[in-house]
Amino acid sequence: MFRIAALALVIGLIGFSFYWSNVPEEDRIPMPAPIAAAASSTAHMVSNASRAFDRVAGPSIRLALHRLNEKWAEWRQPKDDGREILMAMNLDLTATDYTARHLPGAAFTNSILLEANFTKTYLSAAGFDSVEASHANFTDAILTGASAKGAQFRESLFQRTDLSRLAAQGSVFDGTTIHNSDLSASQFSGASFIDSEWQNSDADRSIFYAAIFTRSTLTDSQFKRANFDRALFRDVTIKGGDFTGATFKESNFSGANLLEAPLTQEQLDEACGDDETLLPEGAQIRSCLSEPIENLASSSEG
């Protein structure tokens, strides 16, 4: 009973302090001068106490609210097959650790996942549309069949990651590391891979229409029957790999190093380059200004 009365008193003081501090003097309830002075003094005291409390306990309260927010993010909705789906949309989940979690169909749409850790996390058919997931770690994660349209993955790590059948149109993978990963049968139309590093990865049958690979390095990766039409490969370096059946209609290799690229003359004929494009011996590519460009080494020897 005493606790209830004390709580009621505190709430009353806070309410009165708010009223007295915010209502214009002429609109306040008339009262004798001594009482008015006491009221002003009380309001001032409560205000000072509130600021002091915020300085001391504010950080702890905000941390508690952040953790509560994370717990709320894990509100679960049952599926017909008895599994559960993580609903975490429109939330700030910066640096959240989801290591080794089983989260099929999880929904992260529009959330902030900066520096989040998804190592060994099962995320089949998950929703990452419009997320901000830069500097995230997806090592050994499974995102097969996931959707990540318009997402931001700048400088994130994809090592031994399953990204097969991923829908990532218009997404940003600038500065990413993509090693030993499966990106086959995925949709990357309009995506950006500026300064990305590819190694021993598989993107067979994937669509990279109008994608941007400026200054990227593609090493020993598989792109059989991939679509690179209208893609930008400015200053790219391609070493090894397999591009059998891949198309490059109107793609741009200006400044690219293709000395070790296993591209056929037929594929080069679909694309264009400039006088800084490095080609294998005997190969040639038309200028993006419609003039033919031959291998520079061959030309200088002649």
N, C-alpha and C positions, 0 to 999 in steps of 0.2 A: 504494500500500500504506500509505504514511504517512497519507494522508487518511482511509482507512478506519479505521485504528487511532485517529486523533484523534477521528473521529466516534463510534466505539464508546466512547471514554473519556468524551466529553461526555454521551452518552446514559446511561452508567453513573453518572456523577456526579449527573445530574438525577434518575435513578431512585432512587439512594441517598438524595438529599436529600429526596425526597418521602416515602420510607419512614421516614427518621429523624425528619422533622418531624411526621408524622401518626400514627405508632404510639406508644401509651402507653409510658412509660419502663419499666414493669414487664414489658411484652411484648417489648421489644427483645432481640436476640440478645446474651447475656452476652459482655463483652469487657473487657480491662484498662482501668483508668481513663484512662491516657494516650491510648489509642486512642479511647475514648469521647469524651474531650474534643476530640480532633482531628476526630472525626466531627461533633460538634456545631458546631465552628467551620467545617467545610467546608459543612455544611448551611446555616448562617447566611450564609456567603459566596455560595453559589449562589443563595439566596433573594434577597439584595440585588442580585446581578447580574441576576437575572430581572426584578425590579421596574425597575431602571434601563434594561434593554433594552426593556421595555414602554413606558416613558416616551419613549424616543428613537425606537424603530422601530414602536411600536404603531399610530399613525395610518397609517403607510405600509402596514403589513400589513393593517389593516382595509380600506383603500382597494383594495389588491390583491384581497382576498377579495370586496369588492363588485363589482369588475370581473369577477372569475371567475364570480360569481353571475350577472351579466348575460350573460356568454358561455354559461353553462349554460342560461340562459333561451332562448337561441337554438339550442338543440339541435333539429335538424330531423328531421322524419319524412316520408318520401316519400309522395306520393299516387299513385293508380293512373295519373293522367294525366301523371305526371312532375314536377308542381309540388311545392313543399315547403311545409310548415305550420310556423309558429312556435309552439312549445309553451312558454308562459310562465305557467303556473298557480301560484297560491299563492306568489308571489314579491314582494319589495319592489323595484319598478322606478321609484321616485320620480325625477322629473326626467329620465327616459330620453328620448333624442331618436330618434324613428322617422321623421323627416322624409323624405318622398318614397319610403318603402319600399314594396315590393310584397308584401303579407302577407295574401293571401286565406285565409280560414278560420283565421286565427291564434286561439289560445286563451289568453285572459288571465284566465280564471275565478279569482275570489277574490284577485287580485293588487292591489297598491297601485301606482297610476299617478298619484299626486299630481304636478301640474305637468308631466306628460308632454307631449311635442310630437308630434302626429300630423298636422302640416301636410302636405297633398298625399299622404297615405298611403292606399294602396288596401287596404281592410279588408273587402271583400265577404264576407258570411257569417261574420264573425269572432265570437268568443265573449267578451263582456264581462260575463257574469252575475256579480253580487255584487262587482264591482270597486269600488275607491275611487279615482275619477278626478277629483276636484275640482281646479279651476284648470288643467285640461288644455286644450290647444289642438287643435281639430279643423278648423281652417280648410282649406277645399278638400279635405277627406278624403272618402272614399267608404266608407260603411258599409251599403250596401244589403243587405238580407237578414240583417243581423247580429242577435245576441241580447244584450240588456243588462238582463235581468230583475233587479230588486232592486239595481241599480247606483247609485253616487253620482257625480253630475256637477255638484256645487255650483260655481257661478261659473265654469263652463267656457265656452269660446268655440266656437260653431257658426256659422261664416260661410261661405256657399257650400258647405255640407256636404250630402252625399247620405245622408239617413237613411231613405230610402224602404223600406217593408216591414220596419222595425225592430220587434223584439219587446222592449218595455221596460216591461212591467207592474210596477208598484210601484217604479219607479226615481225618483230625486230629481234634478230639474233646477233647483233653487232658485237664483236669482240668475244664471241663464245668459243669454247673449246669443245669440239665434237670428235671424240676418239672412240673407236671400236663400238660404234652405236648403229642401231638399225632404224633407218628413216624411210624404209621402203613403202611404196604405194601411198605416199603422203601428199598433201596438197600445200604447196608453199608459194602459190601465185602472189606476186607483189611483195613477197617477204624480203627483208634486208639481212644480209650476212656480211656486212662490211667488217673487215679486219678479223674475220673468223678463221679458225684453224681446224681443218678436217684431216683426220688420219684413220685409215683402215675402217672406214664406215661404209654402210650399204644404204644407198638411196635409189635402188632399182625401181623403175616405173613411177617415180615421183614427178610431180609437176612443179617446175620452177619458173613458170611463165612470168616474164617481166621482173624476175627477182634481181637483187643487187648483190654482187659478190666482190665489190671493189676492195683491192688489196688483200684478198683472202688467199689462203694456201690450201690446195686440195691435194693431199698425198695418199696414194695407194687406196683410193676409195672407189666404190662401185656405183656407177650411174647408168647401168644398162636400161635402155628404152626410156630414159628420163626425158622430160620436155624442158628445154632451156630457151625456148623461143622468146626473142626480145629481151633476154637477160643481159645484164651489164657485168662484164668481166674485166673492167679496167684495172690494170696493174696486178692482175691475178697471177699466181704461180701454180701450174698444174704439174704434178710429178706422178707418173704411173697411174694405176687405176684401170677401170674398164668403162668405156663410154659406148659400147656396142649398141647400135640402134637408137642412140640419143639424138635429138634434133636441136639445131641451133639457128633456126630461121630468124634473121635480123638481129642476132645477138652481137654484142660489141666486145672485141678483144683488144681494144686500144691499150698499148703499154703492157700487155700480158706476156708472161714468159711461158711459152708453149714448147720449149725445146725437148722436154721429156713427156709431153702430153700425147697420149695414144689416140689422137684424133685423126680421122681419115680426111683425105682431100675433099671428099664429098661433103663432109661436115663443115670443113673450113669454108667451102664455097657458099654455104648458107649464111655465114657470118661475115663480119668485117673487122678491120683493125686499123692500125696506123703505122707510121714508119718506125715506131718504137716496139712494135710487136715482134717478139722473138719466135721464130718458127723452126721446126725440124728441117733437116737438110732436104732440099727438093720440094718443100711445101710452099704454098703461096696463099695469100688471102687478099681479098679486095679491100681497098681503102674505104673507110666509112664516108669518104668524099668521092666514092665511086671510081677510084683509080687502083689498079692491081698492085699488090705489094708482094715481093718475093723474099725468100730467106735472105737476110742481110749478109750472112757469112758467105753464102753462095755468090751473091752479087759482088762482094768485095774481091773474091777470088777471081772472078771473071774480069 
